[in-house]
Amino acid sequence: MNNILRKINFGIVGATGFVAIAHINGLKSNENANIAAAYGRNFEVLRRRCGEWGIKKLYTDYNDLLKDKEVEVIDILTPPFLHKEMTVAAAEAGKHVIVEKPMCRSIEEANEMIKAAKKNGVKLMVAESYVFTTSHMRARELINEGMIGETMQVRQSKGLWLRRQMIEHRPLRSVSTSKEEIHWRVHPEKSGGGDYPWFMDHAVHFFALARYLMKDMAIGKIFAMSRSFSREYQGRKVSHKDIPVVTWEYKDRERYGTWTRVDESIPAFDYLGFRTVVNGTDGVIEVLGEGGGVATSGYKTPPLILHTKGKTTQFRINESPDRVWVSEVNYYDQAHTNELNHFIQCLLEDKEPRYTGENGKRDIQYTLAAIKSAMENRPVDPDSIQENWTAY
């Protein structure tokens, strides 16, 4: 990928988690990367998984990993409630950091992470894969080339994600909802989302993309619709709060965006997964994201379609099939590989990543503003969110 033949040594933190597979596959595909060590709390699982990948140095104490002089970069793949503490400790140990989204749970935590990286002269990047998905990057290129004129509206929709396991008749792993074992993705404090834990995990994705496809324009006001409902789950009634619709206006107040989630059965709609429509003054772009594709008809929706000047152009992207989703877009693993390749290039050339800690903080701020809007049933200016405010 470049002419610099130097290996950068990574330490994987949270190597036994789901997203670790995508990161390790990405690092192994880069000639300038070497996975020098891995950390996980369960040694037996860590040993078994890392044995498959050929990772020899294993740690169950995070401080021991940070003392490893061979490790130059810490790749943090743990849940968000651990991100601030781990990032600050890594920076103080002189390690560069790439940390999974959500970056953290509050603006205050983000500021501490950014401050630690600057103080210790290390790079900090948030692994925001939606702005490194190949179809999204190609859409941004078309926007930069002026193919649809001035971008005026971003409309996003999140349909059902269809796992390959569902059609290959392999068992799915369940997520526990017991008080003793509640998964961080549905935990009010560990996720940072309070009554809206899943939203906290996903909204940073769509806000990052909303800015990216609007040429990085900031968002000025957010309104989120909330709903409450109950359903039967494993023989008992479970109450939920949910955010199915979000709208926002950009800082110039002439441009706006929407995000909606579709919860119908698979045959009830055409598009699976994440889909975005970008309207401009001279044209329209339709682009598929994570898990994007057609559900039942068998027709393969192009990952990107451009409508401009009375013509429609379809773009196919030459990538291998997604490992997790039935999709026309390779999110697992290609988007994660793209982001890691970019970070490695920045390290080799001493450049600032294009999705920094400041970017991660901005999208945490937007997500918290949306949750506050849902809680209070009113539009919220993201700049009004106090540094130490949390949703839990």
N, C-alpha and C positions, 0 to 999 in steps of 0.2 A: 504493500500500500504506500510505501515511501522509500526513500533512499537511505534512511538512517537505520542501521542494523544494530540497534541496542535493545536489549531485553529489559523491560520494566517489570519489577517483581511485585506482584499483588498478593495481599492477604485477604481471603474471603471471610466475611463475618456473617454468620447465619447460613452456613454451607448446607445445612440439612433442610432448609426451607424450599418452597416451590419455585420461587423466582431465581434461586441460585442456579438451577439447571440452565436457564437462559443466559445468565451472566457467564457461567463457566464455559458453555458452548461458544459464546462470543469471544471470550479471551483466548480460548484454544485455537480459534480461527485466525488470530492476529499474530503475525510473525514477530512483533515487537513486545509481546506480552508473555509473561511467565507466571504461573500460579505457584508461588513459593510456599504458601501455608494456608491453613484454613482453621476457623474457630467455630465451635458449636458446643452446646451444653451437654448433649447426649453423646458420650464418646463412642458407644457401640454403633449408633446410627452414623455418626461422623466417620468412623473408621470404615464402615461398609461402603458408604457413598463415595468417600474420597479415594478408596481403593480402586473403584471403578474408573476414576478419573486420573489416577496416578499421582495424586497429591500426597506427599510423604510426611510433611511436618504438620502435625495436628495439635491444636490447643483447646483446652476446655476452660482456660483462664484468659480473659481478654487482655489483661495487663501483660501477661507473658507474650502474647502475640505482638503487642506494641513494643516490647523490648527486643524483638527480633530485628537485628540490624540489616538483615537481608531484605526485609519487606520495606518497600518504598511507598506503596499505595494501599490504603484500606478501602475495601469495597463493602459497604454496610448494607446488608439485606435483611436486617431485623425489623420488627414492627416499629411504628413511629414513636411510641412512648420511650424507646431506647435511643433514638437517633441523636438527640442533643448531647446526652452524656457521652456517648461513644464517639461522636464527631469531635467534641471539644478535647477529649482525652487523646484521640489520634493526632489532632493538630498540635497539641502540646508535646507530643512525642516526635514531631517533625515529619509526620506522614501526610501525603496528599490524600484527599478523601473524595470518593464518589458515593453518594448515599441515595438509597431508593426513595421514591415518593410514597406517601406524602412526606415532605421534608421534616415535619415536626407537627406539633399540636397548637402552637401559638406564635404570634409575632415575636414575643419575648424570647422563646426558645430559638427561633430563627436568627435573631440578632446575636445571641450568644455564640451560635455556630459560625456565623459570618465573622464576628469579631475575633474568635479564636484562630480562624484560618488566616486572617490578615495579620494578626499579631505575630504569628509563627512563620509567615512567609510561605504558606502552602496553598495549593489550589483546592477549591471546593466546587464540586459539580453535583447537581441533583439529577438523578437518573430519570428524567421525564421522557418516557419512551414515545408518547404520542407526537412530540415534535421531531422525533427521529424515525418515525414510520415512513418507509420509502414513498408510499402514495401521497402522504401529507407533504413531504419535502418536494415532490414533483409538483404538487398543486401550488406550493409557495413559489417555486421557480416560474410557473406560468403567470402568477400574480405579479411577481417582480418584473416580468417581461411585458406587462401591460396588456395581457391577452384578454382580460375582462374589464379593462379601464380601471376606475376607482372602485375599490371594494366597499360595499355599502351595508351588507348584511351577511351574517353567518348563522345558518340554521343547522343545528346538530340534533340527531336522534339516536338513541341507544335502544336497539331491539334486543331480542333474546340472543345469547351466545350459545351456539350448539357445539358441545364437545365431541371430539372424534370418538370418545368412549361410548357416547350415546348410540352411535350407529355401528360401532364395532363390538357392542355387547360386552364391554368390559365394566367391572364394578366401579362406581364412583366413590370417592372418599367423602364421608359425611362431615359436617362441621357441627361440633357439639354446642348446644345452647344451655347446658346446665350451668348453675352458678359456680360450680367447682372448676369446670373445664371450658368456660366460654371462650371462644376464639377471639383473638384481638380484633378481627374485622367487624365483629358485632358487639364489641365491648365499649361502653360509653367513654371510659377514660383512656384505655389503651389505644383505641383508634383516634381519640381526640374529638369525635363527632357528637358526643352526648347522646341525645335521642335519635341522631341521624348518623350512625357509625358508618354504614356503607357509603353514604353520600360523601363523607369526609375522604374516603379512600378514592372515590372516582372523580369527584368534582375538580380536583387539581388537574386531572387529565384534560377535561374539556375546557377549563378556563385557560390553560396553557395553550391549547390549540386555537381557542378563540382569539387570543392575542397574536399568535403566530401567523394565522391566515389574514389578520388585519394589519399586517406589517408592524407588529409589536405595539400597536396603539393600546394605551391603558384604558381600563374600564372605569366608568364614573359612577354608576348606580346599578344596584342589583335588586330584583324582586323574585322571591321564591315562593311557590305555592306549597302548602303543607296539607297532609291528610293523615287521619288516624283510622285504623281498622283492626279488626281481630280475625284470626283464622285458627282452624284446628291444626295442631302440629304434634305428631306422635301422641295422640290421644288427649291432649290438653289445649286449652285456649291460650293463644299467645297474642298480646297486643303489640302493635307496631306503629311507629310514626314514620312518615315517608315524605320525600320531596319528588314529585313526578314531573314538575315543570319549573324551569328557571328562565327569566328574561333579564336582559341587561342592555344598557346604553353605554357607548364608548365616550371617552372624554370630550370629543368634539360635539356630542349630542345629536349629530346627524346620522350616525351609524349605530346599529344595534344588533343584538343576537339573541338566540333562543336555544335551549336544550330541553328535550322531552324524552321520557322513557316509555317504551311500549311494552305492555305486559300481557299481550295476547298469546294464544297458542301458536305454534310454528306455522301451521297452514293458513293462519288468518292474515298474514301480510307478506309482502314480497321480499323485504330486505331483512337479513339477519345482521346482528352486531351493530357496530358503530358506523354512522353515515353522516356526512356533512355536505350541505349545499352552500356555496359561496356566491352571492349575487353581486354583480358589479354593474357599472354604468354602461358597459359595452358587451356583457356576456355573463355566463353562468358556469361554474365548475361544480360537478358532483364527484365526491371522492369518498371511497370506503376506507374505514380504519379497522381497528381491532375486531376480528371475527366477522368482518363484513362480507356479505354474499347473498345468494338467493336461497330461499328455504326449500321449496318443494318442486318447482317447475323443471329443474334440471338445467335451465339456462344460466350460463356463467356471466354474471354482471361484471363489466369491466371495472377495474379498481378506480379508474378516473375517466370522466367524460367532460369534454369542453364544448360548450355551446357559444359560438360567437360569430357575428357577421353572417348570419344565415346558414352556418355550417356546423355540423356536429362531428367531433373527432374523439374516437375512443383510444385510450392508452392501456396497453397491457404491460405488466411489469414482470420481468423475467427473474422470478425468485422461486425457490423450492416451496412446497406446500407448508402451511402452518402446522407446527407440531401438536398444538392443543385444540385449535378451533377448526371447524368446517368453514373454510373462508377462501376468498379470492385475494386476501392480503396476508403476508407472512409477518405476523406480529411477534409470535414466539417462533423463531428466535431472532429474526432479522432486525426488528426495531431495536432490540437490546444490543445486538452486534453493532449496529450503526452508531449508537450512542457511545459505546465503549471504544470503537475505532476513533471517534471524534475526540474523546477524552485523552486517549493515548497520543494522538497527534498533537494535542495541545501541550501535553507534558514534554514531548520530544522537542517541540519548537518553542516552548515557553510562551504559549499564548493563552488568553483567557477563554474558557469554554463559552459557548453561546447560550447555555442554560446554567447560569451561576446560582450561588446561594441567594442573591438578590431576586432572581427570577422565581426561585422556589418560594421565597418569602412572600412575593407578590401574589402568587396563586393560593397560598395558604390564607392570605388576607381576604381574597375574593371568596374563598370557600367558607370562611368564618362569617363573612358578610351575608352570604346566602343562607346559612343556617340561622343567623340572627333574624334575617328577614322572615324566614319560615316560622320562627318562634313568636315573632311580634306582628306578623301579618302586615308588613309595610315595606316600602322600598328602603334600602340601606346603602349609604355611601361607604365604600370600603375604607376610605381614609378616616372614618369615624370609629373604626374598631380600635379599642385601646390595646396597648402593647401586651398587657397581661391577661386579656380576656380569653376565656376558653369556653367551649360549648358544653363541657361536662361539669 
